[in-house]
Amino acid sequence: MCGFSGEARFDSGQSDVAAVARMTESMAPRGPDAMGLTAQGRMAFGHRRLKIIDLSERAQQPMVDAELGLTLAFNGCIYNYRDLRRQLQEKGYRFFSDGDTEVVLKAWHAWGTEAPKRFHGMFAFAVHERDTGRLALCRDRLGIKPLYFSERGGKRLRFASSLPALLAAGDIDTSLDPVALHHYMSFHAVVPPPFTMLKGVRKLPPGSIAVFEADGRRRDHVYWTLTFDRQADDIACSAETWERQVHAALAKAVERRMVSDVPVGVLLSGGLDSSLIVALLAEAGQKGLKTFSIGFEEANGEKGDEFIYSDLIARHFGTEHYKIFVRSRRLLDAMPKVISAMSEPMVSYDNVGFFLLSEEVSQHVRVVQSGQGADEVFGGYHWYPPLMNSNDAVGDYAKVFFDRDHAEFAEAVHPDLVGEDYSAAFVARHFGQPGASHAVDKALRLDTTVMLVDDPVKRVDNMTMAWGLEARVPFLDHELVELAARIPPEHKLREGGKGVLKDVGRRMLPAEVIDRPKGYFPVPALKYIEGPYLDMVRDVLHSRRTRERGLFREEYVEKLLRDPKDHITPLRGSKLWQVAVLEMWLQANNI
């Protein structure tokens, strides 16, 4: 786990090593253990390292193999690297390190753009071929690891593990992208790739490779797509058979994510998903497991913790459990750092929760497993059941998921930024793609491959890496995701959602955890913006920089400020908080 950056020139100019150094240094929290730079002619790479596998200096990055003529910068973890290493050794490759980085490098030499298909893991990497001058950027199937880039006139390419790192290098078009702005304000703050909030920065789509030739010509490869096509055997399969298959696949996914040369803990909310991870580790004989939970003060009578459930699981499986309780004042104090830790503006209240939890957890372990993805993969959200009999899948999805319709978007932002209804058009295009015929399948595919990537997964990556903590997500094991896609919707939506997972849980967990109401990471003080939180938001939105930017219409902002609780999205988010976060993020990045 780490952060990396680089620059490639496609003209006669030399790479800007100082710019790469600035990008790399800006990501120091992602990789606090070591920094490396390498440059040759038109190419320069930088890397910040968090030592998880092969703690020796032999695994230092950027990794250069002079014999093969390759330079690699890699972020993530390849869980099956030992098996791949043996395969490569049988092909005659010699290794000088013991980790997964060198396996990625030699796999690229052996199999080229087919190599990522062999990887089980989360990864983003850049690899440069000395002899061809070719550069390739690659991202894992489900976008767990980020990869941003900026092209300039076909002559220069910069890339990095975070968007602010690219800003640190300078010379970026920071004007707002109207398509991204529409998605942020309408599509629940999800900005699908390749867009980001800035016109000058793009992000590589998950499951893809971008290959840049020495002259700058670009070719894109998509090496993985998720389909919900089912065979007759899948449709006829019993609930008991699906339960056995999911149990085995999830157990394998959890086992894979224990690959590490340092201890691995678990973020334990006390919900079904994280509790299953603990249960499966106990089933596999794991001892001395450290688990971590966080809670907050109540607000408006809404409880701010779920310790009753996390305590129950910790006792049941005998974990070494840590509870972190956060006073509301600490939330307020942490907000500037939380905003600065965001690669892109993210509105979820639990950003600050993950940030503060990660601060504490990083003092005990460097790697954790976390339960993100189960709701999207196994149908846990409330908007899926109504789609079972939908005659208007796009419209019914938008009613429950979109924060604003296009008319309200036009009311909220400067007229120059109002264009088409980009978000509705995006959902319609995605739903219309082949590989998912049922409305529920269309929504699950969209949420798994787009929403999940640019909301929960990005949030966890940004907030954990702010403290040099690696988070692994077994519910996004691609083989498990592919298995879940084959399960008919009716099995997934049983019992209010995640029926198959609940079947697995009933064999392993206390009933109280399974039959409880669905919980979320509760941060009630940010859900109900009042008192000092409202003062903070008002100060930001009344600031000189906000007025000069003129992004939001003044009358719309004042309407939200007058009564924040009266302006809540269908997903129970604050429209005021959404507006404020975007402005705070722009200001934090000096835009």
N, C-alpha and C positions, 0 to 999 in steps of 0.2 A: 504494500500500500504506500502511496506517495503522491506527489504531484510532479508533473513534468511539463516542459515547454520546449519550444524550438522555433527556428526560422530557416526557411529555404528561399534561396534566390533563384529565379529562372532567367536572369539576364547575366551580364558579365560582372555584376557587382559582388562584393563580399558580404557574407552574413554579418549582421550587427550583433556581435558577441555581448556588448554592454546591454543591449535591449533584452537579450535572452537571460542575462544575469539578473536584471531587474525583475523579469517575469518569474524566474525561479525563486529568487529571494522572497518575493511576495507570498509564496506558498509555503514558507517555512513551517507553519503549524501543521500542514498536511504531512510533512516529513521532517521531524525534528532531529533525526539521528545523523544525517549526513547530507552534504550537498556536492553535486558534481556538475562539471561543465566540460563539453568537448566541442571543438570547432575545427572545420577543415574547409577552406574555400567558401563555397556558396551555402554550406550547411552548418548549423550550430544547434546543439541539444543541451538542455539543462535538466536537472533532476534533484528532487528532495526526497530523502529516503526515510521510511519508517520500517525498522528491521523486524520482520515477522518470520520469514523463512530464509535459511542460510544467513546467520547473523554475521558472518565473516566479511572481510573486505573484498573477497573474491567475487561477491555478488553485487558490488558497487555499480551504480549507474551514473550516467549513460554507459551502457555496456558496448564495448567495441571488440569485434572479432576480426582481427587483421587478416587471418587466413581465409575467412569466408567473405571478407569485404563488406561486413554489415555493422551498422550502429543502431542500437535499440534504446528507446526510453519507454518504460512499461509501468503501468499503474494497475494494481489489482492482485488477484491470486488465481493460479491455475491449480485446481484441486487434484487433478489427475496427472500432475507433472511427472511423478515417478514412473507411471506406466508409459507416458510419452517418451521419457528419457530412455527407457529400455528399448523402445522401438527405434529410436534414433541411434542408439549405440549399435543395434543390430544392423543398421544401415552404414555403419562405419564412422559415425560422428564421435569425436572425443570431447570431453567436458573438463573445464577447469574450475567449476563451481558446483555447489550442491543444491541450488535453488531452482525456482520456476522461471526466473528471468532468462537464463541461458537456454532453457528448453524452448521458450517462445522464439528466441533468436534463431536457433538451429531448426526449429519447426518451420519457420518462414523460409529458410534456405532450402529445406527439403521439399516442402509442399506448397509454398507460395500462398496465393489467395485461398487455397483450400485448407490451409492450416487451422484457421479459427473454428472450422467445423469439428475439429478433433478436441477442442478445448472444453473442459467442464470448469466453469468458473465465472468470475467477474473480471473484466479487463478492458483497458484502453491502451493502445500503444502506437508509437510512431517508429518506423524502421526505414533506414536509408541504405540503399545499395550503392556502394562506391563505384562499381564498374559500369552501371547503367545510368547513374545519377538519379535513379527513381526514388521517390518518397511515398510511403504508404501510411495512411492513418486508419486505424481499425477500432471498432467499439463492440462490446459484448452484445449478446442477443437481446437482452432486456434493458440495456442502457443503465446498468447499475453503476458503471464508472463513466464519468463525464469526459467529453472532449470537445473543446471550442476551437474555432479557427477564424482567421481574418485574412482575406485576400486583398491585395492592393494592385490594381491595374494589370493583373496577369504577370507581374514581375516579382512579387514577394508573397510568401505565405508564412503566417505565424500561427502557432497552435499552442494550446495550454490546457491543463486540467481544470482551470477555473476562468470565468470571464474576467474578473478583476485583474487577473494576471496579465491578460492581454492589454488591459488599460494601463498597467504599470509600464509597458513598453512604449506607450504613446503612439501617435499617428494613427488613430482609430476614428472612423466616422461614428460619432456618438449621438447622432440625431435619432429620434424615436422612430421605430418601425410601426406603421399604422396597422399592419396585419397582426403583429405581436401584441400591440396595445389592445386591439379588439379581443383577442383570445384572453388576455389577462383580465380584462374587465367583464367578459361574458362567459368564457369557458372555464369558470372557476379557477382563474389564474394559471391555467395550464397553457403553456406556449409550446406547441408541437415543433419538432425540428423540421426544417433547418433553422427556423426563426429564433431570434432572441429579441429582447426589448430594443436593442441597438441595431441600426442598419448595417453597421460595419462589422458585426460579429455574427457568426453562424455556428450551429452545433451539428456534429455528425450524427445522423440517425442511428439508432440501435440496429444491430445485426447487419452492419454494412462496412465496407472498406472503400476508401477514396484513394486512388492511385494517381500520383502526379508524376508525369514524365519530366525529364531534365529540362524540357522547353516549356513546362507549365501546363501542357495538355492534361486534362483530368478524365479519368474513367472511374465510374462507381460500380461496385459489386454489392449485391444483396445476397448474403450467404445464409440467411435464415428468415423464414416467415412463419407466422402462427396461423394454422387453419383449424376450423371446427368441423371439417368433413368427417362423417362417421360411416363405418361399415355396418352391415346388418348385425354382426356379432356385438358391436358396441350398443346398439339400440336394444338388443335382447338381453344384455348383461344384467344380472340381478344386483340389487343394492349391496348384498353381502359380498359379491365378487368385487364390486368397485371399492368397497371398504378395505378389503384385503390388499388390493393393488395400490390404493392410495397410501395405506399404512406402510407397505414395503418401500414405495418410492420416496415417501417423506422421510422414513428412517434412513434411507441411503443418502438423501440430500443433507440431512443433519450430520450424518457421519462424515461425508465429504468435507463439510465445513469445520471439522475439528483438525484438519491438516494445518499444522503450525509448529514452529519451534519455540513458541511462548504460550502461556496458558490462555484458554478461551473461556469467556463467561457468557451469560445470557441476560438480555434486557427483559425483565419479567414484569409485565403489566398486570398479570392475573387473569387475562382474557384467555379464550380458547387457544389462540394461535401460539403465543409465547409459552403457555403452559404445556402444549403438546411438544414443543422443542425440549423443555426440561424433562418431560416424561420419557421421550424417546432416548435422550442421553442417559437417563437412569436405567432404562431397559437395556441399553448397550453396555451397562456396567461402569459408566462414568462416576468417579468419586471426587469429592472435594470441589464440586462445581460451585462457582460464585455467581449469584444472581443479584440483580439490581432493580429497584423500583423508585419512582418519584411521585410526590404528591404536593398539592398546593393548598393555600387557604381557601375556605368557602367564599362564595360571592353570590348575593341575591338568593341565599338558601340552597345554592347548588354545590354539592360536595366536590371537593377538589382532589380527592385521591381515591384509589381503589385498593388500598392496603389490605383490606379484609380478604381479598381474593389472592393477592400475591403472597401474603403471609400464609394462607392456607396451602398453596402449592409448595412454598419453601419448606414448610413443616412436613408435608406429605412425602416429599422426596429428599428431605434432609440436606438441603443446599446451605451453603454459607451465604446468608442473605443480608443485603444492605438496603436500608430505606433512607431516601433523601427527602426531607420535607423543606419546602421553599416558602419563605414568607413573601407576601405580595410586594414588599418594598424591594426585595432582591430582584424580582421580575423587572421592575421599572429600571433599576440600575443596570441590568444586563442588556436591555434592549439595544443600545448602540452597538455593542459587540455582536449581538445576534444579527442585526441588519448587515453589519460589515462581513459576517461569515457567509452571507448568501451569495452564491454565484449569480443568481437571478432573483428578482423580488418574489417572495413566497408568503402567502397570506395566512397559512394555517397557524392557529394559536399554539400548536405544540412545537413550533420551531424553538421557542424559548425553553420549553420543557426538555427537548432533546439536547439543547445546548448545555443547560445546567446539569442534566443527568450525565452527559458525556464528560463534563469537567470532573465530576466526582468519580465516575467509573475509570477514567484514564489514570487515576492514582492507584488503581488496583490491578487492572489488566490492560492489555493493548488490543485485544480482539474480543468481539462479542458477536453472538448470534441474535437476530432480531426477527420479529414476526411479520414484517411488512409483506404485503402481497397476497395474503390469504383471502381477503375480501374480494379482490379483483379476480383472482384466479378461480375461486370456488363459490362465487356468487353470494357474498355476505351483505351487500348493501341493499337498502330498502327500495331502491329504484328498479331493481331487477324483476321482482314478482309482477308488477303491473304490466311489464312488457310481454308476459307469457301469451297474452291474447291481444296484443296491440295491432291495430290496423294502420298506425302512423308511428313507426318506430322512431324516426328522427324527431318528430314533434313531441312525442311522449317523453323521450329521453331529455330533450331540451327543457321541458317544463320543470323537471325535478333537478336537473344538474346545472343549468345555466344560471349565473348570478344576475344577469340583466338581459332583457331583450334588446334588439337593435335600436328601438326607439329611445329607450332609456340611455343606452350608450351615447347616442347622439346628443342627448340632453346633458350628459356629464362632461364631455371633453370638448376641446376647441374645435370649431367647425372644420378647420384645415385637416384635422386628423380623422374626420368621418368619411368613410368610403362605403364599401359593400358590407353585407352581413357575412363577414369572413368566417365566423365561428359556425354558424348554421350550415354554410356551404361546406366547410371542412367535415363536419359530422356526416352530412349527406353523402359526400364522396367516400368517406371511410366505410359507412354502412353499405354502400353500393359495391364495394370490392368483392370479388369472388372468395369463397372459402368460409362463409358464414351465412347460412340461409335464414335461421330463426332470429327474431328480434333480440332475444336474450343473448344469443351467441354474438350478434353484431356488437351489442353493448359491452359484453365481456371482453371481446377482442380489442375494442377501442380502449377500454379502461386498462387492460393489461399491457398493451403495447404503447400507449400514448399517455393516458392520465397517470398511471402508476409511475411511469418513468419520470415525468416532469412535475410530480407533486410528492407523493410519499417517499419514493426512492431518492430523489434529489435532495429532499429535506434531510433524510437520515445521513446521506453522504456528507452534505455540507456541515451539519451540526456536529457530527462525530469527528470528522476530520479537522474541525477547528481546534480540537484537543489532541490530535494525533492518535485517534482511536479508530480501529478498523471494524466496520459493521458488515456482517455477512448475513444474507437473507435466504434461508433454505427454501422458502415457498416460491422463490424465483429460480430454482433449479430448472433448467430448460426441459429436462426429461419429465419432471413432475408437471410442469406447465403444459407440455404436450399431452400427457396423460389426462389431465383435467379437461382439456379442450375436447377430448373424445367422450366425456361423460355427458349424457343428455341433460338438458336444463332441469328437468323435473327432479332429478336426483340431487342436484346442487341446491335447488331452492327449497327443498323440504325443511320443515321445522323453522321456518322464518329465514332460511339462508344457511349456506355451508352445511347442508344436511349430511353429505358424505364425510366431511371432517368431524362433525359431531358424532357420527357413527364410530369413527376411529377413537375419538376422545372418550366415549362411554366405556371403552375397554381399559382405559388407562387413567382417567382423571376423576376427581370427586364430582358428583352431580351438580353441586352448587356452581361450579365454574362453567359448566356447559349450559345450564338452564337459566342462567342469569340474563337480565336485559343486556343488549349489546352496549358495550362501553367504548369510549374514545379516550384519547389522552386528555384529561380534563384540565383546562386552564381557565377557570371561570372569570378571573379578573380581566382577561383580555376579551372574553366573549361579551361582557357587559361593560362597555367603555364609559367609565365615570370617574369622578374624583381626579387624582393625579394622572391617570391614564388619558382622560379626556383633555386635561391641561396640556399634556405632552403632544397629543395629536393636534390640538388647536394651535399650539405654538408653531408646529411644523407647517401646517396648512395656511397660517397667516404670515409666514416668514417672507422676507424680501425675495429670497431665491424662488420660492413657490410662485409668488406674484409675477416675477419677471419671466419665469418659464411659461406661465399661462397655459399649462397643460389642461387643467380642469376649469370648468366654468364656475365663476365665483358664486352664482346663485345656487348651483347644485351642491357645492361644498357647504354653504351656509345652511341649506336644508338638512343635510346630514348631521351637521354639528348641533342643530337645535334639538334634535331628539334622536340620538344614535340607535336607541332600542327600537325605534319605529321603522328602521331601514335595515332589515335583515334579509339575507338571501334564502332561497328555497332550501339550501343545505345548512341553514342556521348560522351563517357567517355574517359578520358586520360589514356592510358596504363602506362605512366610514373607515374602518381599519384597512380595508383593501386599498382605498385611495391614499391613505396616509403611508402605508408600507411602500408603495411605489415611489412616492415623493421622498421618503426617508432613504430608500435605496439609491435613488439618483443623487441625492445630496451626499450620502456616505461615499459614493464613488466619484465625487467632484464633477458630476455631469450637469 
